[in-house]
Amino acid sequence: MNKVKLALPTESQIAWQNLDLGIFCHFGINTFCNQEWGDGNDSPQLFNPMELDARQWVKLAKDAGFKYFILTAKHHDGFCLWPTETTEYSVKSSPWKDGKGDVVRECADACREEGMHFGIYLSPWDRHEPCYHDKEAYDDFYCQQLTELMTQYGQMIEVWFDGAGSEGRVYNWERMIEIIKTYQPNAMIFNMGQPTIRWVGNEEGVAPYPCWNTNSAAKISMFSNETVDWLPETPEWLPAECDVPIRKLQWFWHPNSEINLRSLDELMNIYYHSVGHGTNLLLNISPDNRGLIPKPDAERLIEFGNEIRRRFSSPLGRTSGCGRELLLTLEKETSINHIVLMEEIRFGERVREFELEAFVDNEWISIALGTAMGHRYILQIPKIKSSKLRLKIKESVKNPIVKEFSCYYVETLEE
């Protein structure tokens, strides 16, 4: 058994997984047209966010405890938020800042100032560009856009390739991936070409359990069961990212849609089923047509971050270690209803099955069974009172290494 070869993460993948929480920011021509998907024919003259403040967006994300920020530099409509040389369909043809503005630059600068990792979304599908139907011409066009973004805005944490609209389309992924590897070798590549992270497969922000860090295929989009044909040498270690909008069913801002804002309880449920299942959570917030995050969304995001900190910043006890049995001893008998388990993933996912026990009324009782532990597994259990917990690894590949075994008592929102 000890000779079994395990998939191992790179240092860049470990660093990305340790971030846990990212902000997605959908903003563009759709923001001014009350739509989710534009057809590429909306006039650039509509784009005019008179109060745009990228620092407000980024500072809000930081204050809420999020660690990285991904901007839609170009959505499916083809409108570019930077003054690209590839097309006039961009901010340079808008009245915003007399055509001299650059939203990507403002976001990149704000992230740098706030110590936030920055990434971009660049839609492969382009409904505006006339050469899209000429494969070779569009590959040249897209690669130039990608090169501009990879070389002009500093270090990137992630490049997000959306498969929507590209079902059945073949791009020159070898060339595109080489651009990223050349200019942003530490950036995560999302779900296309030769990815280093994969899509969880839904837009609800939830991962199944178990959600292993190894996977050989992932869906290309919500609109097809087609799986992605990844390039050779795609790593075996391929952690998942869960994306979800803070307003239900809308990625871009729409007027009078505050009713769609997710409740704090809904967001916490998403957290348990994303970060709590070992994935990263990418939560979308949408600036409005002023160029500001609306007050209700901003308040809910801060409330969400505060609730995560309230629940998980002060464990009752914590330990770590190697081997098939680990004991967590508390100073006194106390109420417990949450347990957090983490493997030392730099050595791979070794744990395959485990059992948790609690010492109650002078005997050990089983309180939970599980399979994947991975980067992080948060268990909610019925309230017990105990002074000792025991983790028993029932099956593993090689010697298990537990980075964290901790417990908490969390008063729920209803209490």
Solvent accessible surface area in square Angstrom, and as a share of the most:
residue,aa,sasa,rsa
1,M,143,0.64
2,N,111,0.57
3,K,199,0.84
4,V,71,0.41
5,K,182,0.77
6,L,21,0.10
7,A,17,0.13
8,L,104,0.52
9,P,15,0.09
10,T,75,0.44
11,E,117,0.52
12,S,29,0.19
13,Q,1,0.00
14,I,11,0.06
15,A,54,0.42
16,W,1,0.00
17,Q,1,0.01
18,N,72,0.37
19,L,26,0.13
20,D,22,0.12
21,L,14,0.07
22,G,0,0.00
23,I,0,0.00
24,F,2,0.01
25,C,0,0.00
26,H,7,0.03
27,F,2,0.01
28,G,7,0.06
29,I,1,0.01
30,N,0,0.00
31,T,2,0.01
32,F,44,0.18
33,C,34,0.20
34,N,92,0.47
35,Q,44,0.20
36,E,49,0.22
37,W,97,0.34
38,G,1,0.01
39,D,72,0.37
40,G,0,0.00
41,N,124,0.64
42,D,31,0.16
43,S,50,0.32
44,P,27,0.17
45,Q,116,0.52
46,L,86,0.43
47,F,0,0.00
48,N,49,0.25
49,P,0,0.00
50,M,150,0.67
51,E,92,0.41
52,L,25,0.13
53,D,57,0.29
54,A,1,0.01
55,R,102,0.37
56,Q,55,0.25
57,W,0,0.00
58,V,0,0.00
59,K,102,0.43
60,L,18,0.09
61,A,0,0.00
62,K,97,0.41
63,D,64,0.33
64,A,1,0.01
65,G,18,0.17
66,F,3,0.01
67,K,100,0.43
68,Y,0,0.00
69,F,0,0.00
70,I,0,0.00
71,L,0,0.00
72,T,1,0.01
73,A,0,0.00
74,K,0,0.00
75,H,14,0.06
76,H,1,0.00
77,D,3,0.02
78,G,2,0.02
79,F,4,0.02
80,C,0,0.00
81,L,1,0.00
82,W,2,0.01
83,P,56,0.35
84,T,1,0.01
85,E,143,0.64
86,T,27,0.16
87,T,19,0.11
88,E,120,0.54
89,Y,13,0.05
90,S,0,0.00
91,V,0,0.00
92,K,63,0.27
93,S,34,0.22
94,S,6,0.04
95,P,50,0.32
96,W,10,0.03
97,K,109,0.46
98,D,127,0.66
99,G,12,0.12
100,K,172,0.73
101,G,3,0.03
102,D,20,0.11
103,V,0,0.00
104,V,0,0.00
105,R,87,0.32
106,E,30,0.13
107,C,0,0.00
108,A,3,0.02
109,D,39,0.20
110,A,0,0.00
111,C,1,0.01
112,R,137,0.50
113,E,110,0.49
114,E,38,0.17
115,G,69,0.67
116,M,13,0.06
117,H,79,0.35
118,F,9,0.04
119,G,0,0.00
120,I,0,0.00
121,Y,1,0.00
122,L,0,0.00
123,S,0,0.00
124,P,0,0.00
125,W,41,0.14
126,D,4,0.02
127,R,96,0.35
128,H,64,0.28
129,E,25,0.11
130,P,111,0.70
131,C,31,0.18
132,Y,17,0.07
133,H,165,0.74
134,D,77,0.40
135,K,87,0.37
136,E,135,0.61
137,A,38,0.30
138,Y,0,0.00
139,D,5,0.03
140,D,74,0.38
141,F,22,0.09
142,Y,0,0.00
143,C,4,0.02
144,Q,79,0.35
145,Q,0,0.00
146,L,0,0.00
147,T,42,0.25
148,E,14,0.06
149,L,0,0.00
150,M,3,0.01
151,T,66,0.38
152,Q,86,0.38
153,Y,4,0.02
154,G,38,0.36
155,Q,136,0.61
156,M,3,0.01
157,I,20,0.10
158,E,0,0.00
159,V,0,0.00
160,W,11,0.04
161,F,1,0.00
162,D,27,0.14
163,G,4,0.04
164,A,6,0.05
165,G,25,0.24
166,S,1,0.00
167,E,59,0.26
168,G,65,0.63
169,R,56,0.20
170,V,103,0.59
171,Y,7,0.03
172,N,48,0.25
173,W,26,0.09
174,E,112,0.50
175,R,96,0.35
176,M,0,0.00
177,I,4,0.02
178,E,101,0.45
179,I,21,0.11
180,I,2,0.01
181,K,95,0.40
182,T,79,0.46
183,Y,103,0.39
184,Q,14,0.06
185,P,98,0.61
186,N,84,0.43
187,A,5,0.04
188,M,4,0.02
189,I,6,0.03
190,F,4,0.02
191,N,3,0.02
192,M,5,0.02
193,G,1,0.01
194,Q,21,0.09
195,P,0,0.00
196,T,29,0.17
197,I,0,0.00
198,R,14,0.05
199,W,16,0.06
200,V,24,0.14
201,G,19,0.18
202,N,36,0.19
203,E,55,0.25
204,E,91,0.41
205,G,0,0.00
206,V,47,0.27
207,A,5,0.04
208,P,80,0.50
209,Y,69,0.26
210,P,53,0.34
211,C,14,0.08
212,W,72,0.25
213,N,6,0.03
214,T,60,0.35
215,N,62,0.32
216,S,105,0.68
217,A,40,0.31
218,A,10,0.08
219,K,64,0.27
220,I,15,0.07
221,S,4,0.03
222,M,84,0.37
223,F,133,0.55
224,S,29,0.18
225,N,136,0.70
226,E,71,0.32
227,T,72,0.42
228,V,18,0.10
229,D,133,0.69
230,W,33,0.12
231,L,31,0.15
232,P,109,0.68
233,E,156,0.70
234,T,28,0.16
235,P,42,0.26
236,E,118,0.53
237,W,2,0.01
238,L,0,0.00
239,P,0,0.00
240,A,2,0.02
241,E,0,0.00
242,C,0,0.00
243,D,4,0.02
244,V,0,0.00
245,P,4,0.03
246,I,3,0.01
247,R,9,0.03
248,K,74,0.31
249,L,162,0.81
250,Q,10,0.04
251,W,33,0.11
252,F,2,0.01
253,W,33,0.12
254,H,25,0.11
255,P,58,0.37
256,N,142,0.73
257,S,10,0.06
258,E,82,0.37
259,I,161,0.82
260,N,48,0.25
261,L,26,0.13
262,R,20,0.07
263,S,44,0.28
264,L,22,0.11
265,D,77,0.40
266,E,60,0.27
267,L,1,0.00
268,M,3,0.01
269,N,79,0.40
270,I,9,0.04
271,Y,16,0.06
272,Y,15,0.06
273,H,66,0.30
274,S,0,0.00
275,V,0,0.00
276,G,0,0.00
277,H,30,0.13
278,G,10,0.09
279,T,2,0.01
280,N,2,0.01
281,L,0,0.00
282,L,0,0.00
283,L,0,0.00
284,N,1,0.01
285,I,0,0.00
286,S,13,0.08
287,P,0,0.00
288,D,7,0.04
289,N,66,0.34
290,R,96,0.35
291,G,0,0.00
292,L,31,0.15
293,I,3,0.02
294,P,10,0.06
295,K,145,0.61
296,P,52,0.32
297,D,2,0.01
298,A,18,0.14
299,E,93,0.42
300,R,58,0.21
301,L,0,0.00
302,I,53,0.27
303,E,71,0.32
304,F,0,0.00
305,G,1,0.01
306,N,75,0.38
307,E,13,0.06
308,I,18,0.09
309,R,100,0.36
310,R,120,0.44
311,R,15,0.06
312,F,30,0.12
313,S,76,0.49
314,S,86,0.55
315,P,37,0.23
316,L,76,0.38
317,G,15,0.14
318,R,141,0.51
319,T,38,0.22
320,S,63,0.41
321,G,24,0.23
322,C,83,0.50
323,G,22,0.21
324,R,115,0.42
325,E,101,0.45
326,L,24,0.12
327,L,88,0.44
328,L,5,0.02
329,T,87,0.50
330,L,16,0.08
331,E,184,0.82
332,K,148,0.63
333,E,100,0.45
334,T,31,0.18
335,S,25,0.16
336,I,0,0.00
337,N,16,0.08
338,H,4,0.02
339,I,0,0.00
340,V,6,0.04
341,L,0,0.00
342,M,13,0.06
343,E,3,0.01
344,E,37,0.17
345,I,7,0.03
346,R,97,0.35
347,F,86,0.36
348,G,1,0.01
349,E,9,0.04
350,R,35,0.13
351,V,0,0.00
352,R,73,0.27
353,E,64,0.29
354,F,0,0.00
355,E,25,0.11
356,L,0,0.00
357,E,18,0.08
358,A,0,0.00
359,F,53,0.22
360,V,32,0.18
361,D,124,0.64
362,N,133,0.68
363,E,102,0.46
364,W,73,0.25
365,I,64,0.32
366,S,66,0.42
367,I,34,0.17
368,A,18,0.14
369,L,118,0.59
370,G,8,0.07
371,T,49,0.29
372,A,6,0.05
373,M,3,0.01
374,G,4,0.04
375,H,5,0.02
376,R,43,0.16
377,Y,26,0.10
378,I,10,0.05
379,L,13,0.07
380,Q,104,0.46
381,I,16,0.08
382,P,112,0.70
383,K,127,0.54
384,I,28,0.14
385,K,112,0.47
386,S,0,0.00
387,S,31,0.20
388,K,59,0.25
389,L,0,0.00
390,R,48,0.18
391,L,1,0.01
392,K,63,0.27
393,I,10,0.05
394,K,112,0.47
395,E,86,0.39
396,S,1,0.00
397,V,19,0.11
398,K,58,0.25
399,N,77,0.39
400,P,0,0.00
401,I,36,0.18
402,V,4,0.02
403,K,90,0.38
404,E,26,0.12
405,F,0,0.00
406,S,0,0.00
407,C,0,0.00
408,Y,9,0.03
409,Y,73,0.28
410,V,3,0.01
411,E,98,0.44
412,T,47,0.28
413,L,67,0.33
414,E,137,0.61
415,E,131,0.59
